[in-house]
Amino acid sequence: MGSHAQHPAGKDQRNVKNNRHPGGRSGMRYAEMELATGSNRRAIELARQTLRQDPSHVGALEVLAKAQWQGSQCDELLLTLRKLIELNPYEPGYHSLLAGAYQSLGLCGEAVKAYMRAVDLGMPKSAEMDAMIEELRSWQASLVADLLKSDLTFRASYEQDPAAACAAKGFDFAIAPESAEHILRDRQSRAVVYARPS
């Protein structure tokens, strides 16, 4: 028993000497400090050390998510956020960050859905969030307008059912389909007017 009691303490001392901080509360404190100083790589490493011991450690997952966001590691961030949302599906901040990751990856429809979910869960609406959602809707509308010009199959599908055609391509305007169709047709008509010579 004596040798077992000394072994973990000796291991912790070696970890500190090798600049590897022990897991748990103190390891997370170091991870948060690394994150605050902009050392994303080190914060990720420390968070993962804790997660190896406890894969559901919310604090470690949150530090990992913040470090991945700051490091523009959006693909990895999606995996981390899915785990956090699995553990606490009612945290609006997770859904808001998920929306940002989707937006960074160009997944407009998913970003709109995640923002709307964050608002539904109690994230206070703000002018900034409204502007972001409107920007995503506009971006999607321009992508749909481009598809209508360049993709004959999409155009035929869109003429039959605009909402279903858009959904099949991953677009989500988070508004009634009739309104989305009106926005798209309005943008198309404006584009035609602007394209005409004076």
C-alpha positions as CSV (number, residue, x, y, z in Angstrom):
1,M,0.0,0.0,0.0
2,G,2.9,2.4,0.8
3,S,4.4,2.1,-2.7
4,H,0.9,2.7,-4.3
5,A,0.3,5.7,-2.2
6,Q,3.6,7.3,-3.3
7,H,3.4,6.3,-7.0
8,P,0.5,8.7,-7.9
9,A,2.2,11.6,-6.0
10,G,5.4,10.9,-7.8
11,K,3.6,10.8,-11.1
12,D,1.9,14.2,-10.4
13,Q,5.3,15.7,-9.5
14,R,6.8,14.3,-12.8
15,N,3.9,15.8,-14.7
16,V,4.4,19.2,-13.2
17,K,8.2,19.0,-13.8
18,N,7.5,18.0,-17.5
19,N,5.1,20.9,-17.8
20,R,2.2,18.5,-17.9
21,H,-0.3,19.5,-15.4
22,P,-2.4,16.8,-13.6
23,G,-6.0,16.4,-14.6
24,G,-9.0,17.3,-12.5
25,R,-9.7,20.7,-11.1
26,S,-6.1,21.9,-11.1
27,G,-5.6,20.7,-14.7
28,M,-8.7,22.6,-15.8
29,R,-7.5,25.7,-14.1
30,Y,-4.3,25.5,-16.2
31,A,-6.3,24.8,-19.3
32,E,-8.4,27.9,-18.7
33,M,-5.3,30.0,-18.1
34,E,-3.8,28.7,-21.4
35,L,-7.0,29.6,-23.2
36,A,-7.0,33.1,-21.6
37,T,-3.5,33.7,-22.8
38,G,-4.3,32.6,-26.4
39,S,-2.5,29.3,-26.2
40,N,-5.3,27.3,-27.9
41,R,-3.1,24.3,-28.6
42,R,-2.0,23.9,-25.0
43,A,-5.6,24.5,-23.7
44,I,-6.8,21.7,-26.1
45,E,-4.1,19.4,-24.9
46,L,-4.9,20.0,-21.2
47,A,-8.7,19.6,-21.8
48,R,-8.1,16.3,-23.6
49,Q,-6.0,15.0,-20.7
50,T,-9.0,15.6,-18.4
51,L,-11.4,14.1,-21.0
52,R,-9.3,10.9,-21.2
53,Q,-10.1,10.4,-17.5
54,D,-13.7,11.6,-17.8
55,P,-15.2,11.8,-21.3
56,S,-18.3,13.7,-20.0
57,H,-16.4,16.4,-18.1
58,V,-18.4,19.5,-19.0
59,G,-15.8,22.0,-18.0
60,A,-13.1,20.2,-20.1
61,L,-15.5,20.0,-23.1
62,E,-16.3,23.7,-22.7
63,V,-12.6,24.7,-22.7
64,L,-12.0,22.4,-25.6
65,A,-14.9,24.0,-27.6
66,K,-13.7,27.6,-26.8
67,A,-10.1,26.7,-27.8
68,Q,-11.3,25.0,-31.0
69,W,-13.5,28.1,-31.9
70,Q,-10.6,30.4,-31.3
71,G,-8.3,28.2,-33.4
72,S,-10.9,28.0,-36.2
73,Q,-11.1,24.2,-35.9
74,C,-14.8,24.2,-36.8
75,D,-15.0,20.5,-37.9
76,E,-13.6,19.4,-34.5
77,L,-15.7,22.0,-32.8
78,L,-18.9,20.4,-34.2
79,L,-18.0,17.1,-32.6
80,T,-17.3,18.7,-29.2
81,L,-20.5,20.7,-29.4
82,R,-22.6,17.6,-30.2
83,K,-21.2,16.0,-27.1
84,L,-22.0,19.1,-25.0
85,I,-25.5,19.3,-26.4
86,E,-26.0,15.6,-25.7
87,L,-25.1,16.3,-22.1
88,N,-27.2,19.4,-21.8
89,P,-29.5,20.0,-24.8
90,Y,-31.1,23.1,-23.2
91,E,-28.0,25.3,-23.0
92,P,-28.6,28.1,-25.5
93,G,-24.9,29.0,-25.6
94,Y,-24.0,25.7,-27.1
95,H,-26.5,26.1,-29.9
96,S,-25.3,29.7,-30.5
97,L,-21.7,28.5,-30.9
98,L,-22.9,25.6,-33.0
99,A,-24.5,28.2,-35.3
100,G,-21.3,30.1,-35.6
101,A,-19.4,26.9,-36.5
102,Y,-21.9,26.0,-39.1
103,Q,-21.8,29.5,-40.5
104,S,-18.0,29.4,-40.7
105,L,-18.3,26.1,-42.6
106,G,-20.8,27.7,-45.1
107,L,-23.7,25.5,-43.8
108,C,-26.2,28.3,-43.9
109,G,-29.4,26.3,-43.2
110,E,-27.9,24.5,-40.3
111,A,-26.6,27.8,-38.9
112,V,-30.1,29.4,-39.1
113,K,-31.6,26.4,-37.3
114,A,-29.0,26.5,-34.6
115,Y,-29.5,30.2,-34.0
116,M,-33.2,29.8,-33.8
117,R,-32.8,26.9,-31.4
118,A,-30.6,29.1,-29.2
119,V,-33.3,31.8,-29.2
120,D,-36.0,29.2,-28.4
121,L,-34.0,28.1,-25.4
122,G,-33.8,31.6,-24.0
123,M,-30.8,33.3,-25.6
124,P,-31.8,36.9,-25.5
125,K,-32.7,38.3,-28.9
126,S,-30.4,41.1,-29.9
127,A,-30.0,43.4,-32.9
128,E,-26.7,41.6,-33.6
129,M,-28.4,38.2,-33.7
130,D,-31.2,39.4,-35.8
131,A,-28.7,40.9,-38.2
132,M,-26.7,37.7,-38.3
133,I,-29.9,35.7,-39.1
134,E,-30.9,38.1,-41.8
135,E,-27.3,37.9,-43.2
136,L,-27.6,34.2,-43.3
137,R,-31.0,34.4,-45.0
138,S,-29.6,36.8,-47.6
139,W,-26.6,34.6,-48.3
140,Q,-28.8,31.6,-48.8
141,A,-31.1,33.6,-51.1
142,S,-28.1,34.5,-53.2
143,L,-26.9,30.9,-53.3
144,V,-30.4,29.8,-54.3
145,A,-30.6,32.4,-57.0
146,D,-27.3,31.2,-58.4
147,L,-28.5,27.6,-58.4
148,L,-31.7,28.7,-60.2
149,K,-29.5,30.0,-63.0
150,S,-27.0,27.2,-63.2
151,D,-28.7,24.0,-62.1
152,L,-31.6,22.9,-64.4
153,T,-32.7,20.1,-62.1
154,F,-32.8,22.4,-59.1
155,R,-34.8,25.0,-61.1
156,A,-37.4,22.3,-62.1
157,S,-37.7,21.1,-58.6
158,Y,-37.9,24.7,-57.3
159,E,-40.8,25.4,-59.7
160,Q,-42.7,22.5,-58.3
161,D,-42.0,23.1,-54.6
162,P,-39.6,25.9,-53.5
163,A,-39.5,24.9,-49.9
164,A,-38.7,21.2,-50.6
165,A,-36.1,22.1,-53.3
166,C,-34.3,24.4,-50.9
167,A,-34.5,21.9,-48.0
168,A,-33.0,19.2,-50.3
169,K,-30.0,21.4,-50.8
170,G,-29.6,22.1,-47.1
171,F,-31.1,25.6,-47.0
172,D,-33.3,26.7,-44.1
173,F,-34.7,30.2,-44.0
174,A,-36.4,29.7,-40.6
175,I,-39.5,31.5,-42.0
176,A,-42.7,30.4,-43.6
177,P,-42.0,28.9,-47.1
178,E,-44.3,31.5,-48.8
179,S,-42.1,34.2,-47.3
180,A,-38.9,32.5,-48.4
181,E,-40.3,32.2,-51.9
182,H,-41.3,35.9,-51.9
183,I,-37.7,36.9,-50.7
184,L,-36.1,34.8,-53.4
185,R,-38.4,36.0,-56.2
186,D,-37.9,39.6,-55.1
187,R,-34.1,39.2,-55.1
188,Q,-34.2,37.6,-58.6
189,S,-36.3,40.4,-60.0
190,R,-34.0,43.0,-58.5
191,A,-31.0,41.2,-59.9
192,V,-32.6,41.3,-63.4
193,V,-33.4,45.0,-63.0
194,Y,-29.8,45.7,-61.9
195,A,-28.4,43.7,-64.8
196,R,-30.3,45.6,-67.5
197,P,-28.4,48.4,-69.1
198,S,-29.8,51.9,-68.4
